Amino acid sequence: MDTAADDKQPAQGRIPRKEEKPLPDGKFSHKQATLMRKGFPAVALVFLGTGVAMAQSPYESSADFAKYARKLREQALLKVEPQVFVPTASRTSTATRYPWKSNIVTTVFWVGEQAGGNNPVPNYKSCWDANWTSNYGGFDTPEPSSRRNYIPASFTPRQNPFYCALPYNDVTHGQFKPEAPLVIPWFRTAYSEPGRSVCKDHWLAIRKGNRVCYAQWEDCGPFRTDHFQYVFQNERPKPNLNHGAGLDVSPAVRDYLGLGPTDVTDWQFVEVRDIPPGPWRSYGDNNHFVIAKRQAEARLVQQNGGATSR
């Protein structure tokens, strides 16, 4: 058994005990590892190591040594404590949230279109706008010779010329239909007041071959206004006079995609944030991009006015 004298002075013929020094890179010595297996916490071992190291530290100031001790402690904890990474929430992609509707018979319609043939309802007004033609700015002629850069040559539309229609209306007699809050994915985020459509002005991507066009939902049809099972769920369009058409598109969409009077396309709903630059961003009091640009310009004018008045 060692005595107090033994701790101060080596006994005859005995090799003095060596002090435990911290190993490079925060590793534990054999003795420290043994203590850990017996239940000593890693942090305690770190301070044990730093206590010995302080006596032999190459750092002259206490501040330098404190940095050294903190680094040693962190290295030791990294070796004995598991690292937990909490993933951040990622935005649901458009493709996952809104799947493509494939091989949909697509027909062309336009603001101001007269009734006739397979179009039983005139398009002077829409389901959501009794003054659609007036608010649009005029007759959106479908004649290619009377159009320039996706708009009529005779006037600049006051609404987005890239528009479309789907066979569902979320409002009837000034109130939301009972299923609307249940089947429309963006109902809660888009709701503003009772009976104000959350479908109007929503964006679609429309694809033909390798070209994709973007348009806003501005009317209901073809033929129906109640087929939510197709628009928001998995049913196919119902049979109708236009070969089971399930999508109407404007002359601008037709021209961008190179469609015939009756064609086949794919479509999906999209969020504003997912819409790339293109001619569909250029016109319209109802166009989110035009609205945002005007608001930014107004703020800039206000800021400049405030700066000059100082």
VOFISE-403761 format. One record per residue (C-alpha): x, y negated, z negated. Coordinates in steps of 0.1 Angstrom, whole numbers, padded with zeros to 4 digits, always signed. Layout:
VOFISE-403761
XYZ
...
END
This chain:
VOFISE-403761
+0000+0000+0000
+0013-0035+0009
+0017-0060-0019
+0016-0098-0018
+0054-0098-0016
+0052-0075+0014
+0031-0102+0032
+0058-0128+0026
+0089-0107+0030
+0096-0075+0050
+0104-0045+0028
+0136-0026+0032
+0137-0007+0065
+0103-0019+0077
+0097-0036+0110
+0080-0069+0106
+0044-0070+0120
+0040-0091+0151
+0013-0117+0153
-0015-0111+0178
-0012-0136+0206
-0040-0144+0231
-0033-0128+0264
-0034-0147+0297
-0068-0153+0314
-0087-0149+0281
-0081-0111+0279
-0082-0093+0246
-0052-0075+0230
-0055-0039+0219
-0061-0050+0183
-0088-0075+0193
-0105-0049+0214
-0105-0025+0185
-0121-0052+0163
-0147-0058+0189
-0157-0022+0190
-0161-0023+0152
-0187-0051+0156
-0167-0083+0156
-0184-0109+0179
-0166-0121+0209
-0167-0157+0198
-0151-0147+0165
-0123-0130+0183
-0118-0161+0204
-0113-0183+0174
-0090-0156+0159
-0069-0159+0190
-0070-0197+0190
-0060-0198+0153
-0029-0178+0160
-0022-0197+0192
-0024-0231+0175
+0007-0222+0156
+0026-0214+0188
+0007-0237+0212
+0029-0256+0237
+0004-0285+0234
+0016-0313+0212
-0016-0332+0206
-0048-0318+0191
-0069-0331+0220
-0048-0310+0245
-0051-0279+0223
-0089-0284+0220
-0092-0283+0258
-0071-0252+0258
-0093-0236+0231
-0125-0244+0249
-0112-0229+0281
-0101-0197+0263
-0135-0194+0247
-0153-0198+0280
-0131-0172+0296
-0138-0147+0268
-0175-0153+0269
-0176-0147+0307
-0161-0113+0301
-0185-0102+0274
-0218-0120+0281
-0240-0111+0311
-0247-0140+0335
-0284-0147+0342
-0293-0165+0374
-0329-0179+0376
-0340-0182+0412
-0356-0215+0422
-0390-0214+0438
-0388-0214+0476
-0414-0229+0499
-0436-0204+0516
-0429-0204+0553
-0456-0213+0578
-0452-0179+0595
-0459-0161+0562
-0488-0182+0551
-0505-0187+0585
-0500-0157+0608
-0503-0162+0646
-0536-0155+0663
-0525-0137+0694
-0540-0135+0729
-0568-0159+0724
-0588-0170+0754
-0583-0208+0757
-0603-0233+0775
-0599-0271+0782
-0622-0298+0769
-0618-0336+0765
-0632-0367+0748
-0662-0380+0768
-0668-0347+0787
-0704-0344+0800
-0725-0313+0794
-0728-0289+0823
-0719-0254+0834
-0705-0234+0806
-0703-0265+0784
-0738-0269+0769
-0728-0298+0745
-0714-0332+0757
-0682-0344+0740
-0691-0381+0736
-0691-0373+0698
-0675-0346+0678
-0688-0326+0648
-0669-0351+0625
-0670-0383+0644
-0703-0397+0659
-0683-0424+0677
-0655-0402+0690
-0652-0416+0725
-0652-0452+0712
-0627-0444+0684
-0605-0426+0708
-0604-0456+0731
-0622-0443+0761
-0627-0413+0784
-0598-0389+0782
-0598-0380+0819
-0586-0344+0826
-0575-0354+0862
-0538-0349+0864
-0535-0377+0890
-0550-0401+0865
-0527-0392+0836
-0491-0403+0827
-0469-0388+0800
-0498-0368+0785
-0522-0397+0782
-0547-0414+0805
-0530-0439+0828
-0557-0465+0822
-0554-0470+0784
-0534-0460+0753
-0554-0437+0731
-0561-0449+0696
-0562-0412+0684
-0538-0384+0690
-0542-0371+0726
-0530-0337+0714
-0562-0323+0699
-0581-0290+0698
-0613-0274+0686
-0619-0242+0667
-0653-0225+0660
-0658-0235+0624
-0671-0266+0606
-0665-0268+0569
-0693-0294+0564
-0731-0291+0570
-0757-0318+0562
-0730-0339+0544
-0719-0311+0521
-0693-0284+0521
-0704-0250+0531
-0703-0225+0502
-0674-0205+0516
-0653-0235+0525
-0634-0237+0491
-0628-0200+0492
-0616-0194+0528
-0597-0227+0537
-0561-0222+0524
-0554-0260+0520
-0589-0269+0506
-0577-0280+0472
-0547-0300+0483
-0567-0318+0512
-0599-0324+0493
-0606-0362+0489
-0644-0366+0484
-0676-0345+0487
-0686-0338+0523
-0654-0352+0538
-0640-0325+0561
-0606-0310+0551
-0603-0293+0585
-0604-0325+0606
-0569-0337+0616
-0552-0305+0604
-0524-0293+0627
-0520-0262+0649
-0491-0247+0668
-0502-0234+0702
-0479-0211+0721
-0478-0201+0758
-0448-0180+0767
-0417-0197+0753
-0433-0232+0749
-0450-0244+0717
-0472-0274+0715
-0487-0291+0684
-0522-0305+0682
-0547-0317+0656
-0580-0301+0649
-0607-0327+0660
-0638-0308+0669
-0657-0275+0665
-0662-0249+0692
-0662-0232+0716
-0699-0225+0711
-0699-0217+0674
-0692-0236+0642
-0696-0208+0617
-0669-0182+0625
-0646-0186+0595
-0638-0148+0596
-0619-0155+0628
-0605-0189+0621
-0592-0181+0586
-0593-0143+0585
-0587-0113+0608
-0617-0111+0631
-0614-0117+0668
-0635-0144+0686
-0671-0135+0693
-0682-0129+0730
-0694-0161+0747
-0699-0176+0782
-0662-0184+0785
-0649-0148+0783
-0648-0148+0745
-0628-0181+0742
-0617-0189+0707
-0598-0222+0712
-0605-0254+0731
-0575-0277+0739
-0571-0312+0752
-0557-0322+0786
-0525-0332+0769
-0520-0297+0754
-0530-0282+0788
-0503-0303+0806
-0476-0296+0780
-0481-0258+0782
-0490-0256+0818
-0523-0240+0812
-0551-0232+0837
-0588-0241+0831
-0591-0208+0813
-0560-0192+0799
-0546-0171+0771
-0525-0185+0742
-0514-0178+0707
-0520-0202+0678
-0514-0207+0641
-0520-0234+0615
-0490-0254+0605
-0481-0280+0578
-0471-0315+0587
-0436-0309+0573
-0431-0280+0599
-0439-0300+0630
-0408-0308+0651
-0404-0340+0672
-0424-0342+0704
-0450-0362+0723
-0476-0351+0697
-0460-0375+0672
-0464-0407+0693
-0501-0418+0693
-0531-0421+0671
-0545-0438+0640
-0553-0403+0628
-0517-0390+0634
-0497-0384+0602
-0465-0394+0619
-0479-0427+0633
-0494-0435+0599
-0461-0428+0581
-0441-0449+0606
-0465-0479+0601
-0463-0476+0564
-0425-0476+0565
-0425-0506+0588
-0449-0525+0565
-0427-0518+0534
-0397-0530+0554
-0414-0563+0563
-0426-0567+0527
-0390-0562+0514
-0375-0586+0539
-0402-0612+0531
-0394-0609+0494
-0357-0612+0501
-0361-0644+0522
-0384-0660+0497
-0358-0659+0470
END
